[in-house]
Amino acid sequence: MTPPAELERFDHIERLAHWSTAALFGVLMLTGAALYAGPISTLVGQRYLVRTVHAGAGLILPVPLLVGLVGRWGRSLRRDVRRLGRFDDEDRRWLRRSTRDEARLGKFNPGQKLNAAFLGAAIVVMLGTGIILKWFSLFSLSTRTGATFVHDWVALGIWISVLGHIFLALRDPDALNGMRRGRVSARWARTMRPRWYEAETGEPASRVPAPVVSGAAGSGPASSGH
């Protein structure tokens, strides 16, 4: 049997949930920076409007993911969430630099799993602390102070995580294409995600010729892009 030229990596529900969540994160990061940094806040002006947009985007941030997970349409997304939450021996092998090249990864690499875990937890934490800061009169001073501290530091972590995710995704155009149009080349899957390739095709990964890597780096196994 001739191996397929491409494999479906993400269906339209997964891509819609991803890009909707990404857009909301972008709004939150930019409006949060405008509220937090004095010079930016002065430059932007309309502080009340910015605060309102920030609060509204924060409240609906979990919605795309939750809607994507329910019903029959969320079958692929639910399966990928389970994959992201599962570490195995191959993931641990990948995390050790000395054995990284020997790791045979599934659909996601450990960097993606750790990033997803952090951002998932961050959504919950930021929603909780944001509610306290939005309706501050319902809470004690000590609670508001703690919520502000946590909100600010987790926001910094989100900036680092999201910018790192974008940087690594741009270094791996094949993987990025999987989130843009839902499909990746079979050669990329065979080289970068051999166990996923085998599960999808029923063919041993070794039967497909390795891709020729040209030009810029970013197609190697250390990539944490999409």
Stockholm file with secondary structure:
# STOCKHOLM 1.0

chainA/1-226         MTPPAELERFDHIERLAHWSTAALFGVLMLTGAALYAGPISTLVGQRYLVRTVHAGAGLILPVPLLVGLVGRWGRSLRRDVRRLGRFDDEDRRWLRRSTRDEARLGKFNPGQKLNAAFLGAAIVVMLGTGIILKWFSLFSLSTRTGATFVHDWVALGIWISVLGHIFLALRDPDALNGMRRGRVSARWARTMRPRWYEAETGEPASRVPAPVVSGAAGSGPASSGH
#=GR chainA/1-226 SS CCCCSEEECSCHHHHHHHHHHHHHHHHHHHHHHHHHSHHHHHHHCCHHHHHHHHHHHHHHTTHHHHHHHSSGGGHHHHHHHHHHTCCCHHHHHHHSGGGGGGCCCCSSCHHHHHHHHHHHHHHHHHHHHHHHHHTGGGSCHHHHHHHHHHHHHHHHHHHHHHHHHHHHHHHCHHHHHHHHTSEEEHHHHHHHCHHHHHHHHSSCGGGSCCCCCCSSSCCSTTCCCC
#=GC SS_cons         CCCCSEEECSCHHHHHHHHHHHHHHHHHHHHHHHHHSHHHHHHHCCHHHHHHHHHHHHHHTTHHHHHHHSSGGGHHHHHHHHHHTCCCHHHHHHHSGGGGGGCCCCSSCHHHHHHHHHHHHHHHHHHHHHHHHHTGGGSCHHHHHHHHHHHHHHHHHHHHHHHHHHHHHHHCHHHHHHHHTSEEEHHHHHHHCHHHHHHHHSSCGGGSCCCCCCSSSCCSTTCCCC
//
